Amino acid sequence: MVTVSDKLKRSASHNIISPKGYKAAGIHCGLKHKKKDLALLVSEVPANVAGVFTTNVIKAAPILLSKDVVQNTGKMQAIIVNSGNANACTGSQGADDAYTMQKLTAEKLGIAQDLVGICSTGVIGELMPMDIVKAGIEKIEVGSQLEDALDFSQAILTTDTATKHTAYNLKIDGKEVIIAGVAKGSGMIKPNMATMLAYITTDANISHETLQALLADTTEKTFNAITVDGDTSTNDTVLVLANGLAGNNELTPNHPDWNVFTEAFKAACEDLSKMIAKDGEGATKLIEVNVTGAKTDVEALQIAKTVVGSSLVKTAVFGCDANWGRIICAVGYSGMTVDPETIKIHIGEIPVVEFGEPILFLNDQLTEYLKENEVKIAVDMGIGDGKGTAWGCDLTYDYVQINATYRS
């Protein structure tokens, strides 16, 4: 039987501006020493927008502006992004600066100010050098070439070692629809979300309300299922723009192609989430934890996030140490429903625990497996039908070095 998943193909030829009607740019304006640090994404028509933002009580000024656009306008036509300065914990001056960035971008593009989203990432607690930002906004010019998309993806980075992008093309009502995404994130990565910015564009016709509900649900299984270091940033943002230029009939849960669209949307979010986890500061390995047999899906996801977030599990994976005791320990303090006598654990394909007790295994074989770039841990709780997956990375010497000198 052919499933929706069988019909999905990730597109290597598409990027954040591949959906109809999008342009982008990324330049160096001077917030960082040499690298690109100002990015702009524009839709040729106002797009329906959805957004999710940091759960940290301390929120950067750009978060409040962008959240207001999402909730009160429901549409967004442009997103201006800077790296190198978070504009967080900067008081009334920070709020004024975010407002000015929004206003200058709107004036440059000739659009309403409440159609502009603002995002910032970088050092917390430093005022934005607005003379540099103003000059950058005046200078930046969007384009529709691959180079413009790559420039955008580079300009949003901080300690990332690589750009992160994905795309899917599918058929809706017989018309080609593209879903594309780009993200940054490397440290301060913890459920919920991360020190991460993610942008998803699509030319699909879908309302703000339907898109917001879809993003909220998908975020729980993707962006909220990654962790690097246990810190939640002040600037986390995911924004989705849908400008409707593909010309399909409006997508709703009753649309015959709804499952195709939602699966592609989830796949794009999952791709970006895994790329962020894999690129954790100093990381050498992606860790995936799959939990089955939990009491509920919610409990399964929480157990998976607890295991992948354990510093002891992360360091064991880095050291290629088959120390399954750290895994079952994390399961035990997850706060979820646990029966010690029903737990089974696999590292890769190798069983190490059955019904809460150790199984003999070849340590050398497992050590070799742990040397791979991606490590999978499976935990069967044995008490229900709940399942969930979380992603993270190993914890290395380089993580300490990077964060010990971040401001310098």
C-alpha positions in Angstrom: 0.0 0.0 0.0 1.3 3.5 -0.9 1.4 5.8 2.1 1.6 9.6 2.2 5.3 9.2 3.3 6.0 7.3 0.1 4.8 10.3 -2.0 7.1 12.8 -0.1 10.5 13.6 -1.6 12.9 16.1 -0.1 14.0 18.5 -2.8 17.7 19.2 -3.2 17.0 21.9 -5.8 14.7 24.1 -3.8 15.5 26.6 -1.0 13.8 29.2 1.2 12.8 31.4 -1.8 11.8 28.6 -4.2 8.1 28.8 -3.3 6.4 31.3 -5.7 6.8 35.0 -4.8 9.7 35.1 -2.3 13.0 36.9 -2.4 15.9 37.1 0.1 19.2 38.7 0.9 22.0 38.5 3.4 24.9 41.0 3.9 27.6 42.1 6.3 26.7 45.4 7.9 29.2 45.4 10.8 27.5 43.8 13.8 30.0 41.0 13.4 33.7 41.4 12.5 33.6 39.8 9.0 30.7 37.4 8.5 27.2 38.3 7.2 25.0 39.6 9.9 21.8 41.1 8.4 19.2 39.2 6.5 15.9 40.0 4.8 13.1 37.8 3.5 10.2 39.2 1.5 7.0 37.9 -0.1 5.7 39.8 -3.1 2.2 39.8 -1.5 1.2 39.8 2.2 1.4 36.2 3.4 -0.7 34.5 6.1 1.7 34.0 9.0 2.1 31.6 12.0 4.6 31.9 14.8 5.8 30.2 17.9 8.2 32.0 20.3 10.4 31.4 23.4 8.9 30.1 26.6 11.5 32.0 28.6 9.8 34.7 30.7 12.6 37.0 29.7 11.8 37.9 26.1 13.9 40.0 23.7 12.3 43.1 22.3 12.0 41.7 18.7 10.0 38.8 20.1 7.3 41.1 21.4 7.0 43.0 18.1 6.9 39.8 15.9 4.4 38.1 18.3 2.2 41.2 18.0 2.2 41.0 14.2 1.3 37.3 14.3 -1.5 37.6 16.8 -3.0 40.9 15.8 -2.3 41.2 12.0 -2.2 37.5 11.0 -0.2 38.5 8.0 3.5 39.2 7.3 5.2 40.3 4.2 8.8 40.7 5.3 11.2 39.5 8.0 14.3 41.4 8.9 16.9 39.4 10.9 20.2 40.4 12.5 22.9 38.2 14.1 25.6 39.3 16.5 23.3 41.1 18.9 20.2 39.6 20.6 18.6 43.0 21.6 17.6 41.2 24.8 17.5 42.7 28.3 18.0 46.2 26.8 15.0 48.0 28.3 13.0 50.7 26.7 15.9 51.5 24.3 15.9 48.0 23.0 12.1 48.2 22.4 12.6 51.5 20.5 15.4 50.0 18.4 13.3 47.0 17.4 10.5 49.3 16.5 12.9 51.4 14.4 14.2 48.3 12.6 10.6 47.4 11.8 9.8 50.9 10.6 12.9 51.3 8.4 12.3 48.0 6.8 8.7 48.8 6.0 9.7 52.2 4.5 12.4 50.6 2.4 9.9 48.1 0.9 6.9 50.4 0.8 4.7 48.2 2.9 2.7 48.7 6.1 4.9 48.5 9.3 2.7 45.9 10.9 3.6 43.5 8.0 7.2 43.3 9.1 8.6 40.7 11.5 11.8 41.4 13.5 14.3 38.8 14.8 17.7 39.2 16.5 20.2 36.7 17.8 23.6 37.0 19.5 24.9 38.5 22.7 22.4 39.4 25.4 22.4 42.7 27.2 24.2 44.9 24.7 22.4 47.8 23.0 22.0 47.6 19.2 24.4 49.9 17.3 21.6 51.4 15.3 23.8 53.5 13.1 25.2 50.3 11.7 21.8 48.6 11.5 20.2 51.6 9.7 23.0 51.7 7.1 22.6 47.9 6.6 18.8 48.2 6.0 19.4 51.0 3.5 22.0 48.8 1.7 20.4 45.4 1.6 18.6 44.4 -1.6 16.6 41.1 -2.0 17.0 38.8 -5.0 15.5 35.6 -6.3 18.8 33.7 -7.1 20.2 30.7 -5.2 23.0 32.9 -4.0 20.5 35.2 -2.4 19.0 32.3 -0.5 22.4 31.1 0.7 23.3 34.6 1.8 20.2 34.8 3.9 21.0 31.4 5.5 24.5 32.5 6.3 23.6 35.9 7.7 21.4 34.5 10.5 24.1 32.2 12.0 26.0 32.7 15.3 28.1 29.8 16.5 26.7 27.4 13.9 29.2 25.5 11.9 26.9 25.1 8.9 23.7 26.5 7.3 20.5 24.5 7.7 17.9 24.3 5.0 15.3 21.9 3.6 12.5 21.8 1.1 9.7 19.6 -0.2 7.6 19.9 -3.3 4.2 18.2 -3.5 1.0 18.3 -5.5 -2.1 20.0 -4.0 -5.2 20.1 -6.2 -2.9 19.1 -9.1 -0.8 22.2 -8.6 2.9 22.3 -7.4 3.3 23.5 -3.9 6.7 24.0 -2.3 7.4 24.0 1.5 10.9 25.3 2.3 12.8 26.1 5.5 15.9 27.6 6.9 17.2 27.8 10.5 20.0 28.7 12.8 20.8 27.2 16.2 23.8 25.6 17.9 23.8 26.3 21.6 21.3 27.3 24.3 19.2 24.5 22.8 16.6 23.0 25.0 13.0 22.1 24.9 11.0 24.1 24.5 12.6 25.3 21.3 16.2 26.6 21.3 18.4 29.6 20.8 17.1 29.1 17.3 15.5 31.0 14.5 13.6 29.1 11.9 11.7 30.4 8.9 9.4 28.3 6.7 8.0 29.6 3.4 5.3 28.1 1.3 3.1 29.2 -1.7 0.2 27.1 -0.4 -3.2 28.7 0.2 -3.9 28.2 3.9 -5.4 30.6 6.5 -3.6 32.2 9.4 -5.7 30.3 11.9 -5.3 26.9 10.3 -1.5 27.5 9.8 -1.1 28.6 13.4 -2.8 25.4 14.7 -0.7 23.3 12.5 2.5 24.9 13.6 1.7 24.7 17.3 0.9 21.0 17.0 4.0 20.3 14.8 6.3 22.2 17.1 5.6 19.9 20.0 7.0 17.0 18.0 9.9 18.7 16.3 11.4 22.0 17.6 10.2 21.2 21.1 11.9 17.8 20.9 15.5 18.9 20.6 18.1 19.7 23.2 21.8 20.5 23.3 22.7 22.0 26.7 19.7 22.6 28.9 19.3 26.4 28.3 16.3 28.1 26.8 17.0 31.4 25.0 15.3 34.7 25.1 15.0 35.0 21.3 13.6 31.6 20.1 11.3 32.2 17.0 9.7 30.1 14.3 7.8 32.0 11.6 5.9 30.4 8.8 4.7 32.4 5.7 2.1 31.2 3.3 1.3 33.5 0.4 -1.1 31.4 -1.5 0.5 32.0 -4.9 0.4 28.3 -5.8 -3.3 28.8 -6.5 -4.6 25.7 -4.8 -7.9 25.6 -3.0 -7.7 26.6 0.6 -6.1 23.9 2.8 -8.2 22.8 5.8 -8.4 19.5 7.7 -11.2 18.6 5.4 -9.2 19.1 2.2 -8.4 15.8 0.4 -4.7 16.6 0.3 -4.5 17.8 3.9 -2.5 14.8 5.0 0.0 15.2 2.2 0.6 18.9 3.2 0.8 18.3 6.9 3.3 15.4 6.5 5.5 17.5 4.3 5.3 20.4 6.8 6.2 18.1 9.6 9.1 16.6 7.6 10.5 20.1 7.0 10.3 21.0 10.7 11.8 17.7 11.7 14.7 18.2 9.2 15.5 21.6 10.6 15.2 20.3 14.2 17.6 17.5 13.6 20.1 19.7 11.8 20.1 22.1 14.8 20.6 19.2 17.3 23.4 17.7 15.1 25.2 21.1 14.9 25.2 21.6 18.7 28.2 23.6 19.8 31.2 21.3 19.7 29.1 18.3 18.9 30.4 15.3 17.0 27.2 13.1 17.0 23.5 13.4 16.6 21.6 11.4 19.3 18.1 10.1 18.6 16.0 8.7 21.5 12.9 6.7 20.6 10.5 5.9 23.4 7.6 3.4 22.9 5.3 1.6 25.3 4.8 4.7 27.5 1.5 5.5 29.2 0.8 8.3 26.7 2.5 10.1 23.8 3.0 13.1 26.0 4.8 11.0 28.6 6.9 9.2 25.9 8.1 12.5 24.6 9.0 13.8 28.0 11.0 10.6 28.7 12.8 10.9 25.4 13.7 14.5 26.1 15.0 13.7 29.5 17.3 10.9 28.2 18.6 13.0 25.3 19.1 16.0 27.6 21.1 14.1 30.3 24.6 15.4 30.5 25.8 11.9 31.6 24.2 10.3 28.6 25.6 12.9 26.3 29.1 12.5 27.6 28.9 8.7 27.5 28.0 8.9 23.8 30.9 11.3 23.2 33.3 8.9 24.9 31.8 5.8 23.1 31.0 4.4 26.5 28.2 1.8 26.5 27.0 3.0 29.9 23.3 2.1 29.7 22.9 2.8 33.4 22.9 6.5 32.6 20.0 5.9 30.2 17.8 4.0 32.6 18.7 6.5 35.4 17.3 9.4 33.2 14.2 7.4 32.5 13.7 7.0 36.2 13.9 10.7 37.1 11.8 11.9 34.1 8.8 12.3 36.4 6.7 10.1 34.1 5.0 6.8 34.8 7.7 4.1 35.1 7.7 0.4 35.9 11.3 -0.7 36.4 10.5 -4.3 35.7 9.1 -3.7 32.2 11.8 -1.5 30.7 13.7 -2.6 27.6 16.6 -0.6 26.1 18.5 -0.9 22.8 21.5 1.1 21.8 21.5 0.8 18.0 20.3 -2.7 17.2 21.9 -4.1 20.3 19.7 -5.0 23.3 21.3 -4.0 26.6 18.4 -4.1 29.1 15.3 -6.4 29.2 12.6 -6.1 31.9 14.8 -3.8 33.9 17.8 -6.1 34.0 21.1 -6.2 32.0 21.6 -8.4 29.0 25.1 -9.7 28.1 26.4 -7.9 25.0 29.7 -7.6 23.2 31.1 -4.3 24.5 33.6 -3.9 21.6 30.7 -4.2 19.1 28.7 -1.5 20.9 31.8 0.7 21.3 32.2 0.6 17.5 28.6 1.5 17.0 28.9 4.5 19.3 31.7 5.9 17.1 29.2 6.6 14.3 28.0 10.1 13.6 24.4 9.2 14.5 23.5 7.2 17.6 20.0 5.8 18.2 18.7 4.8 21.6 15.4 2.9 21.9 13.5 2.6 25.2 10.4 0.4 25.5 8.5 1.3 28.7 6.3 -1.8 28.4 3.2 -0.2 30.0 1.1 1.4 27.2 0.9 2.6 23.6 2.6 6.0 24.0 5.5 6.9 21.7 7.8 9.9 21.2 11.1 10.9 19.7 13.6 13.5 20.8 17.0 14.6 19.3 20.2 16.0 20.8 23.9 15.8 20.6 26.9 14.7 22.5 28.7 17.0 25.0 32.3 17.6 24.2 35.4 19.5 25.3 34.8 22.0 22.5 31.4 23.0 24.0 33.1 24.3 27.1 35.7 26.2 25.0 33.1 27.8 22.7 31.0 29.1 25.6 33.8 30.1 27.8 34.9 32.6 25.2 31.5 33.5 23.6 31.6 37.3 24.3 35.3 37.6 23.4 
